[in-house]
């Protein structure tokens, strides 16, 4: 089955592709799309195993990048798109940039680690427990509160978590736990913005310097008073950041730029 795509805006306008995090789907970008669809074609893609694409099993980041590249080529006027990815969507965006640099005009990633997680076995045990708990309403509601899921999206969040298969969950997170930055070559000149909320995991925040040191034409920034899913926490700031970045304008002053070592 093909991936589900929510299309908004003019098909002849510049395109922004939105890639969501785990446990959610394209609806997480509603606040951004509501504004940006006036000037851009917005494509919110439900990744394999998620949302309306739940019947398409998650295989790998590389397989998902293959499918997204095909969507961009088929759905845009010039065969290219600005790509915005948060969490799982950020990892997917980086894989897309590595495999298919010709379809990426610019890339924004948020909440992404740059190195494999330490204590891998401990993380696998934790995720195994979470996998079982994520089918229970009480735990889902706790997670929604912790991740600052808007109240109006609570039912969608619950639906998306219950729909995801155990196989997709395991493949998805085992790959993320082992993720390391790709060896960028042809992608060096494509603009990349890496951001993280200042209340995120320390490993994610520390990894911002890795982006700058690893790839040319890269900017990194911390977002004050923000958690992992900060596009819902601070929707206006996130939207302003996206619009500034893809137009080559200064980023919002609220963002704290990170310098290379």
LOROSE-539457 format. One record per atom (N, C-alpha, C, O): x, y, z. Coordinates in steps of 0.05 Angstrom, whole numbers, plus 5000, padded with zeros to 4 digits. Example, Ala and Ser with C-alpha at 12.3 -4.5 7.8 and 13.67 -1.06 7.14 Angstrom:
<rs>
526448865156
524649105156
526449345156
528549345169
525749555142
527349795143
525850015157
526850235161
</rs>
This chain:
<rs>
501749765000
500050005000
501850255000
503950255012
500850464987
502350714986
501850875012
499850825026
503651055018
503451225042
501251425039
500751535017
499851485061
497751685061
498951965062
500852015078
497952145045
499052415044
496752615046
494752595032
497052805065
495053025067
496253265051
498353365058
494853335030
495753545013
494153805018
491753795019
495554025021
494354285025
495854495008
498254465004
494354705000
495654914984
495754854955
494954644946
496855044940
497055024911
499154824902
501354824913
498454654883
500354454873
502654574857
504654444851
502354834849
504454964833
506255134851
508255244841
505655154877
507355314895
509755144905
509654904902
511755274916
513955124928
512854934949
510854994962
514054704952
512954494969
514554454995
517054464995
513054415017
514254335042
513154065049
510654025050
514953875055
514153605063
514553585094
516753655104
512453505108
512653475137
512653185145
511053025136
514653115161
515052835170
514752825201
516252955215
512752675210
512052675238
513752495255
515452345245
513352505282
514752335301
513352075305
511252025293
514451905323
513151645328
510751685346
510651865363
508751505343
506351515359
504351725351
502251745363
504951875330
503152085320
503052045289
504051845279
501852235275
501752225246
501552515235
502152705250
500752545210
500852805198
499253025212
499853265207
497352955228
495753155243
497453325261
496653545268
499853225269
501453385288
502453655276
503253835290
502153675249
503053915236
500754115229
501154305215
498454065240
496054225233
496554525237
495754685220
497754595259
498054885265
500055015245
499655245238
502054865237
503954975217
502654995189
502855205176
501254785182
500054775155
497854985152
497455105131
496355035174
494255235173
495255505164
493755655150
497755575170
498955825162
500355805135
500055965118
502055595133
503855575110
502455495084
503555545062
500055375086
498655295061
497855535044
497155495021
497855775055
497156005039
499256075018
498656194997
501755995023
503956055004
505455814994
507155844976
504855585005
506355344997
504555104994
502355095005
505354914977
504054654977
505154505001
507654475004
503454415019
504254275043
503453975040
501153915036
505353795044
504853515043
505653395070
507953375077
503553305085
504053175111
503752875106
501552775101
505952735107
506052455100
505752285126
507252325145
503952095126
503851895147
505851675142
505651535122
507851655159
510051465155
509051175158
506951135170
510550985147
509650705150
509150625179
510650695197
506950475183
506250385209
504750595226
504050535249
504250835215
503151055230
500651165217
500351155192
498851285233
496551425223
494951255202
494351025206
494351385180
492851255158
494651065142
493750925124
497251065148
499150875135
499750635153
501750495148
498050585173
498650385193
498750105181
500049925192
497450055158
497449785146
499949745129
500449515121
501549955125
504149925112
506249895133
506850095147
507349665136
509249615158
511749785155
512749835133
512849875178
515450015177
517549805172
517749605187
519249845152
521449665146
524049785155
525549655170
524650035147
527150165154
527050455146
525250535132
528950605156
529150885148
529750905118
528551075104
531450735108
532150735079
529650675062
529250815042
528050485070
525650415055
523750645055
522450705035
523450775078
521651005080
522551235063
520951375051
525151285063
526351495046
525751435016
525151625001
525851185008
525151114980
522351204974
521851324953
520451154992
517651224987
517251524987
515651624971
518551665005
518251955006
519352084981
518252274971
521651994972
522852104948
520952074924
520752254908
519651844922
517751794901
515451994902
514452094882
514452044927
512252224931
513052504922
511452644909
515352594930
516352864923
516452894892
515653094881
517652694879
517852704850
515152714836
514852854816
513252574847
510552554835
508752794841
506952854826
509252924863
507353124874
508253414873
506753584882
510553464862
511653734861
512153834833
512553674815
512054094829
512454204803
515354174793
515754144769
517254174811
520054164803
521553914813
523953894810
520053724825
521253474835
522853514860
524453334867
522453734874
523953794899
522053904920
519853984915
523053884945
521453994968
523254074990
525453964994
522354275006
523554325032
522454115051
520054065050
524054005067
523253785085
523553865114
525653965122
521453805130
521453865158
520853605173
518653495169
522653525191
522153275205
522753305235
524753425243
520953195252
521353205281
521552915291
519952745283
523552865308
523952605320
524252395298
526152415282
522552195297
522751985276
522852115248
524252025231
521252325245
521252465219
523952595213
524652625190
525352685234
528052795230
530052595221
531652645203
529952355233
531752145224
531152065195
532952025179
528552055189
527751985162
528752205142
529652135120
528552455150
529452675133
532452665128
533252715105
533952585148
536852565144
537552335125
539352355108
536052115127
536551885109
535751965080
537051895061
533552125078
532652215052
534852395039
535452375015
535952575055
538152745046
540552595036
541752665016
541252375051
543552215043
542952065017
544752044999
540651945014
540051774991
539151924967
539751854944
537652134971
536352284949
536752584952
534752734954
539252674951
539652964955
538353134933
537853374938
537853024910
536753184888
533753254893
532753434879
532453124912
529653194917
529353384941
527053464947
531553444954
531453604979
532453884973
534853914966
530754084976
531654364973
532954474999
534954614998
531754395021
532954465047
531754265067
529754135062
533054255091
532154055111
532254185138
534154315146
530054135154
529954205182
529453955198
527653805192
531153895218
530753665235
530653765264
532153945272
528853645280
528553725308
528453475325
527153275318
529853475348
529753255367
531053005357
529852785361
533353025345
534752795333
537452745347
538952935351
538052505354
540652435365
542552385342
541752295321
545152435347
547152415325
548952165328
550552105311
548652025351
550351795356
548651575367
546551625379
549551325364
548051095376
547751135406
549551235419
545551045417
545051065445
546850885461
547250655453
547950985483
549450815501
547550635517
545150695517
548550425529
546850245545
544550145528
542250155536
545150035504
543149965485
541149755497
538749775493
542149565511
540449355522
538449475541
536149395542
539249665558
537449785577
535249935562
532849915570
535950075540
533950215524
531950015512
529550075510
532949795502
531249595489
529249485509
526949435502
530149435534
528349335555
526249545561
523849475563
527049795563
525150015569
523050035547
520750065552
523950025522
522150045499
520249805498
517949835489
521249565506
519549335506
517249365526
514949285520
517849495548
515649545568
513749755557
511349725559
514849965545
513250185534
511350075512
509150155509
512449885496
510849775474
508249655484
506149685472
508449515507
505949395518
504149605531
501749595528
505449795544
503850005558
502350185539
500250295545
503550225514
502350415496
499750325484
498550475467
498750095492
496050015484
493950075506
491550025502
494850175528
493150235551
492450525552
494150695550
489850585555
488950865554
490251035576
491051265570
490550925600
491651085622
494451175615
495251405619
496150985605
498851055598
499051245574
500651435574
497351195555
497251375531
496551665540
497751855530
494651685558
493951955567
496252085582
496652335580
497751935598
500052045612
502152135592
503352345595
502651975571
504552045551
503752295536
505352475530
501152315530
500152545515
500652805531
501353005520
500252785558
500653025575
503653085575
504353325574
505352885578
508252935579
509353045553
511153215554
508152965531
509153055505
507653315495
508153405473
505853415513
504453665507
502753635481
502653815465
501453395479
499553355457
497053535462
495953515484
496253695442
493853865447
491453695453
491053475443
489653805470
487353655479
485653565456
484453345457
485453735435
483753665412
484953435396
483553325379
487453365401
488753155385
489052895402
490252705393
487952895427
488352675445
487252415433
488552205436
484852425421
483752175410
485352075386
485651835383
486452255370
488052175347
490652045357
491651845346
491852155378
494252045390
493751765401
495351585397
491451735414
490751465424
490351265401
491351045402
488951355380
488451185357
491051095344
491450865338
492851285340
495351225326
497151035341
498450865329
497151055368
498750875384
497650595384
499150395384
495050575385
493750305386
493950165359
493949925357
494050325337
494150205310
496850095304
497049895289
498950215314
501650125306
502249845314
501749765337
503249685296
503849405301
506349375318
508049555318
506549155332
509049105348
511449085330
513649175338
511148975306
513348945287
514349225279
516849265279
512549405271
513449665263
514749815286
516849935282
513649795310
514749925334
517649825338
519449995342
518049565338
520749455343
522749535323
524949615329
522049515297
523949595276
524649885278
526949965275
522650045282
522950335283
524950425305
526850565299
524450325329
526050425352
528750295353
530650415362
528950045344
531649915344
533450055324
535850075329
532350165302
534050305283
534850585294
537050675291
532950715307
533450985318
535650965340
537351135342
535450755357
537450725378
540250685368
542250755381
540550585344
543150535332
544050755312
546150735299
542450955309
542851155288
545351325293
545951405316
546851365272
549151555272
548951725247
547751645227
550051965248
549952145225
551052015200
553151885201
549652055177
550751945152
553352085144
553952295154
554751965125
557152085113
556252255089
556152155067
555652505094
554652675073
556752735052
559052785059
555952715027
557852775005
556552994987
557153224990
554952904968
553653094950
551753284965
550953494955
551053204989
549053355005
550253585020
548853735033
552953625018
554253825035
553154105031
553054255051
552354175008
551554455003
548554505008
547654735008
546954295012
544154325017
543754435046
544754315065
542254655049
541954775075
540554585095
538554465090
541854555119
540754385140
540554555166
542554675174
538254545178
537854675204
537154455224
535254305221
538754425245
538254235267
537554385292
538954565301
535254305304
534354445328
533554245349
533054015344
533454345374
532554175396
531354355418
532354585422
529354265432
528354405455
530354395478
531754195481
530454615493
532454615515
531754425538
533354395556
529354315537
528554115558
528753835548
527753645561
529953795525
530253525514
532453365527
533953465544
532653115520
534852935529
537553065523
537953185502
539353045542
541953175539
543453075515
544953225502
543152825508
544452715484
543652855459
545252895441
541052915457
540053055433
541153345432
541953435411
541153475455
542253755455
545153765449
546153935434
546653575460
549553575456
550253505426
552253595416
548453355414
548853275386
548653505366
549453475343
547553735374
547353965356
550054045345
550254125321
552154035361
554854105352
555853905332
557453975314
554953655334
555853455315
554853525287
556353485267
552453625285
551453705259
553253915246
553953895222
553954115261
555554335250
558254235242
559354315221
559454065258
562153965253
562253755230
564353695219
559953645224
559753415206
558953495177
559653355158
557553715175
556553785148
556654085144
556054245161
557554155119
557654445112
554754555109
552854405107
554554815109
552054955106
549954865125
547554825118
550754835150
548954745172
548854945194
550855065201
546454985204
545955165227
544654995249
543054815243
545255045274
544054905296
543155105317
544355315321
540855045330
539755225350
538255075372
537054865367
538255195396
536555105418
534155275420
534155515415
531955155428
529355295431
528755325461
528355115474
528755565472
528255605501
525455505509
523555525494
525355395533
522755315545
521255125527
518755155524
522654935515
521354755496
522154465501
524354405510
520254285497
520654005500
520953875472
521254005452
520653605472
521153455447
519153535425
520053585402
516653535431
514653605411
513853895411
511553965414
515854065407
515454345412
513854485390
513054715393
513454355367
511754485347
508954525356
507454695346
508054355375
505454385387
505454565411
503454695418
507754575425
508154755448
508355045440
507055215453
509855095419
510355365409
509855375379
511655415364
507355345371
506755315342
507555565326
508455535303
507055795336
507756045321
510756065317
511656145295
512356005337
515256025335
516255815315
517955865298
515155565316
516055355298
515355435269
517055405251
512955535265
512155615238
513955845227
514755845204
514556045245
516256265237
519056165230
520256265211
520055965245
522655855239
522655725212
524555765196
520655565206
520555425180
520555625157
522055595138
518855825160
518556025138
521156175134
521956235112
522456255156
524956405154
527056225141
528556315123
527255975149
529355805139
529155755109
531155775095
526755685100
526555615072
526755855054
527155825030
526556095065
526856335050
529556475053
530056685043
531356335068
534056445072
534156695089
535956865085
532156735107
532056975124
533056905152
533356675159
533757115168
534657065195
532556905211
530156955209
533556715227
531756565244
530556735266
531656945273
528256665277
527056815299
528956865321
530556685328
528857095333
530857175354
530656995379
532556985394
528356865383
528056695406
529856455406
530656345427
530656365382
532456135380
535356205388
536256425381
536656035402
539356075411
541255915393
541255665394
542856055377
544655915358
546855775373
547955865393
547555535363
549655375374
552155405356
551955385332
554455435369
556855475354
558455215353
558255045370
559955175331
561654945328
563854945349
564655155360
564854705355
567054685374
569654795362
571754795375
</rs>
